[in-house]
């Protein structure tokens, strides 16, 4: 019985170390690319160096259904909380949409008309 427990612990320990060794390079790669992506975003949209960026992914943010209303209400709540907190830096909220038709100005107008959210 003790031998079975030792073999089980050895296998579990070996697998745990193998998983850590396999995941570590991925984590490093992801962190480096995340920083590069973050900096390129700031350059593209001319965002200040100390600004806070909050991002959402919503593939159909321009569809106008109930899920979209929740998204836009969350954005509105974040904007008001950021203003109330007086962070001393700008807060930018970015929304990634899979839709090619999600033009910023048109989308802004749709949200105002459909949900009454500014």
N, C-alpha and C positions, 0 to 999 in steps of 0.2 A: 504493500500500500504506500509506504514512504517512497519507494522507487518510482511509482507511478506519479506521485505528487511532484517529485523532483524533475522528472522528465517533462511533465506539464509546465512547470515553472520555467524550465530551460527553453522549451519551445516558445512559450509566451514571451519570455524576455528577449529571445533572439528575434522574434517577429516584431516586437515593439521597437527594438533598435533598428531593424531593417526599414521599418516604416518611417522612423525619424530621419534616417539617412537619406531615404528617397524623397521625403517632403522638404527637407532643409533647402536644397538647391532651388526648388520651386518657389518657396517663400522668399528667398533672396531675390530671385528673378522678378517675382511679382512686385516686391517693394521697390526695386530699381525702376521698373517700367511704370509703376504707379506715380513715382515722383516725376519722371519724364513727362507723363501724360498731364499731370497736375500743372507743371510749369508751362507746357505748350498751351493748355487751356487759358492760363492767365495771360499769356502773350497774345493769343488769338483774340480774346475779348477785352484786352487792355484793362485787366483787373489789377487793382493795387496789390502790392506785395503782402501786406498784412491783412487783406480782406478774408472774410470767412466765406467759404463756398459750400453750399448745401445742394446736393444733387438728387434728382428723382429719375427713375426709369419708368416710363409709362408708354407702352407701344402704341396705344390709341388715345392719346391725350386730347385729340381733336374730335372724337366721336360724339361727345355730348350726352353720354348715358350717365347712370348713377355713379359708377366708379370714377368718372371724370370729375363729377361734382365734389366727391370726397377729396380727390387730388387737389383741386383748386381751393377748396376750403382749408386744406392743410397748408398750402402755400400762403394763403391769406393770414392764417394764424401765425405762421412762422414770421411773416413780415411784421405783424403787429407786436409779437413777442420781442423781436430783434429791436424794434423801435423803443419798446418799453424798457428793455434791458440797458439801453444806451451803452452799447459795447465799446464805443469809441473807435469803431472801424466799420467799414461797409460790409453788408451781408448780401451776397449774390446767390440767388436760387436758380439753378440750371435744371431744365427738364429735357431729358433725352427721349425722343419719340422715334419709333421705327418708321413713321410715316414720312414720305417725301413731301407731302402736301402741307406739313405743319409749319407754315411761315409764321414768324414771330408776331408781326402786326395783325395778320388775319386771325390768328389764334387768340390774341389778346382781345380783339373785337368780339369774337365768338363767345368767349368766356364772359365778357361784360353783358352781352345781349342775352345769352342763355341762362346764366346763373346769377347775374347781378353782382359779380365779384370783380373788384378792381385790383 
